[in-house]
């Protein structure tokens, strides 16, 4: 993905690319809900994560050290949801973002959580993004 074109006086334009790793619909079972009754049993949620990072070195070297280990990302998220419970999926999303920022290198991360709790809807979703300073 072309992010910007940097132009310096007297120099040729330099294109800056950022690449995205997407983990779509990771199934997690967790205790989440406003009421005690809703939190009493685990419920299925789907988590999608998009992590932006320059992956050109990984593409050239075929070495995981130059990428994001998406198996570890999934393991971290699953471990977190097993250890905690939340009233709001907004808080859950924030905790996942915090965990990803603490454990992985990327320039931007977006997390979407889908919850299947309301009748007459396909799902309710929270979509949050954070950029590394």
C-alpha positions as CSV (number, residue, x, y, z in Angstrom):
1,X,0.0,0.0,0.0
2,X,1.4,3.4,-1.0
3,X,1.4,5.6,2.1
4,X,3.1,8.7,0.8
5,X,5.5,10.2,-1.7
6,X,8.4,12.0,-0.2
7,X,9.9,14.8,-2.3
8,X,13.1,16.5,-1.4
9,X,14.4,19.5,-3.3
10,X,16.7,18.3,-6.1
11,X,16.0,14.6,-5.5
12,X,13.8,12.1,-7.2
13,X,10.5,11.4,-5.3
14,X,10.7,8.4,-2.9
15,X,7.6,6.3,-2.5
16,X,7.0,5.1,1.0
17,X,5.0,1.8,1.3
18,X,3.5,0.1,4.3
19,X,2.2,-3.4,4.1
20,X,-0.6,-5.0,6.1
21,X,-0.9,-8.4,7.8
22,X,-4.6,-9.3,8.3
23,X,-5.8,-11.9,10.7
24,X,-9.5,-12.2,9.9
25,X,-12.2,-13.6,12.2
26,X,-10.1,-15.3,14.9
27,X,-12.7,-17.2,16.9
28,X,-12.4,-16.6,20.7
29,X,-14.6,-17.7,23.5
30,X,-14.8,-15.3,26.5
31,X,-16.8,-13.9,29.3
32,X,-18.1,-10.5,28.2
33,X,-21.3,-8.6,28.8
34,X,-22.9,-5.9,30.9
35,X,-25.0,-8.3,33.1
36,X,-23.6,-11.0,35.4
37,X,-25.9,-13.4,33.6
38,X,-24.4,-12.5,30.2
39,X,-20.9,-12.9,31.6
40,X,-21.7,-16.3,33.3
41,X,-20.9,-18.3,30.2
42,X,-18.3,-17.9,27.5
43,X,-19.6,-16.6,24.2
44,X,-18.1,-16.7,20.8
45,X,-16.7,-13.5,19.3
46,X,-14.7,-12.9,16.1
47,X,-11.6,-10.8,16.2
48,X,-10.0,-9.3,13.1
49,X,-6.6,-7.6,13.4
50,X,-4.8,-5.5,10.8
51,X,-1.1,-4.7,11.5
52,X,0.8,-2.3,9.3
53,X,4.5,-2.7,8.9
54,X,7.1,-2.5,6.2
55,X,7.4,-6.1,5.1
56,X,9.9,-5.5,2.2
57,X,12.8,-7.1,4.1
58,X,10.7,-10.2,5.0
59,X,9.8,-10.5,1.3
60,X,13.4,-10.3,0.3
61,X,14.9,-12.6,3.0
62,X,12.0,-15.0,3.7
63,X,12.9,-14.7,7.4
64,X,10.2,-14.4,10.1
65,X,12.3,-12.1,12.1
66,X,11.5,-9.4,9.5
67,X,7.8,-9.8,9.8
68,X,5.1,-10.3,12.5
69,X,4.6,-13.8,13.8
70,X,0.8,-14.0,13.3
71,X,0.6,-17.4,15.1
72,X,2.1,-15.6,18.2
73,X,-0.4,-12.8,17.7
74,X,-3.3,-15.3,17.8
75,X,-1.9,-17.1,20.8
76,X,-1.5,-13.8,22.8
77,X,-5.1,-12.7,22.0
78,X,-6.5,-16.1,22.9
79,X,-4.5,-16.2,26.2
80,X,-5.7,-12.7,27.1
81,X,-9.4,-13.5,26.5
82,X,-9.1,-16.6,28.7
83,X,-7.6,-14.7,31.6
84,X,-10.0,-11.8,31.8
85,X,-13.6,-10.9,31.5
86,X,-15.1,-7.6,30.4
87,X,-18.4,-5.8,30.6
88,X,-17.9,-4.0,27.3
89,X,-16.3,-5.1,24.0
90,X,-14.8,-1.6,23.8
91,X,-12.7,-2.4,26.9
92,X,-11.8,-5.8,25.5
93,X,-10.7,-4.2,22.2
94,X,-8.6,-1.7,24.1
95,X,-6.9,-4.5,26.1
96,X,-6.1,-6.4,22.9
97,X,-4.7,-3.2,21.3
98,X,-2.5,-2.7,24.4
99,X,-1.3,-6.3,24.4
100,X,-0.4,-6.1,20.7
101,X,1.5,-2.8,21.2
102,X,3.4,-4.3,24.1
103,X,4.4,-7.5,22.2
104,X,4.8,-6.8,18.5
105,X,6.4,-4.2,16.2
106,X,4.2,-2.4,13.7
107,X,3.4,1.1,12.8
108,X,-0.4,0.8,13.1
109,X,-2.9,-1.7,14.4
110,X,-6.6,-2.0,13.9
111,X,-8.8,-4.4,15.9
112,X,-12.4,-5.3,15.2
113,X,-14.5,-7.4,17.5
114,X,-17.8,-8.8,16.4
115,X,-20.3,-10.0,19.1
116,X,-23.5,-11.9,18.3
117,X,-25.7,-10.8,21.1
118,X,-28.6,-8.8,19.8
119,X,-31.6,-10.4,18.2
120,X,-32.5,-9.2,14.7
121,X,-28.9,-8.2,13.9
122,X,-26.1,-10.1,12.2
123,X,-23.6,-8.8,14.9
124,X,-22.5,-5.7,16.8
125,X,-18.9,-4.6,16.2
126,X,-16.3,-2.3,17.7
127,X,-13.5,-1.1,15.4
128,X,-10.5,0.6,17.0
129,X,-7.1,1.7,15.6
130,X,-3.9,2.9,17.2
131,X,-0.8,4.2,15.7
132,X,2.7,3.9,17.3
133,X,4.0,7.4,18.2
